[in-house]
Each structure stands twice: as structure tokens, then as C-alpha cells.
């Protein structure tokens, strides 16, 4: 991932947009592993935008939650939609772009339902429960027995 991150970061810092595949669930259901995001180098961020920042050897895509200044340095506080809390503040010079497009890899029925219900789910910790119920329902519809523990 290091070479892709370095090349993408270099392109963005030089004014070029990039399109990359995603990995992880921090932005699920909006963005899932395998989706592609188009990142623009534009810097006109607003609260709620999806921003991309460099962190160690990866690039992170999270929603902008807060902008503040401390000791003359501008910071951004971000949050993954599927995360319970906000991230550590990121100095503005580490934010390298803004997501302007999401290309979905595959949209299952369960994900369509989650995308539809997302505005309600993001304010509560119901994601895990809803995902569990949908997976159980899918297993039942496919004729699989639900996992049960024997005591």
C-alpha cells in the first residue's frame, strides 16, 4: 500500500485527482471494501465532506466533523461513519483531498437497505444489530441454519 499511497499523495499535492479502491469498514455502509473513490485535490472543505488524509503508511477517508485552530495551526477532526467516536485531530497540511465521487463495487440487498436506512442508523449504535438481523434473515432465506451455541 505504501507505493500507491505515496503516488496518490504526490499526485494530489500537485493538483491532480486520483481514483483508488477502498479497504475497510469505517465508512460502511456509504463506502465498503472494493468501492472506488475519486479524490479531488480541492481544498474547499465543509463540515460533512468526506476528506482523505495521510496517516502513517495509509490514506484514510473519513467525514469532516470539526475545524479548529490551536497555537496558530489549523486542525481537522474527522469521524468514520461506522465509528463511535472522532479521530485524533489532523493538521490541515495532512489532509490531501476531498472525495467527489463513489463508485460502488457491488450493492447487495442488505447494503441497499443499510444505505436507505443510513440517516437514521448513523445517529444510533444500531449498525451491528441491523447487520446481524439482515445476515440472519439471509441465512434463513438461503436455507442455512443460524449459528447457535451449545451449552
Secondary structure, 3 states (H helix, E strand, C coil): CHHHHHHHHHHHHCCCCEEEECCCCCCCCCCCCCCEEEEECCCCCCCCCEEEEEECCEEEEEEEEEEEEECCEEEEEEECCCCCCCCCCEEHHHEEEEEEEEECCCCCHHHHHHHHHHHHHCCCCCHHHHHHHHHHHHHHHCCCCCCCCCC
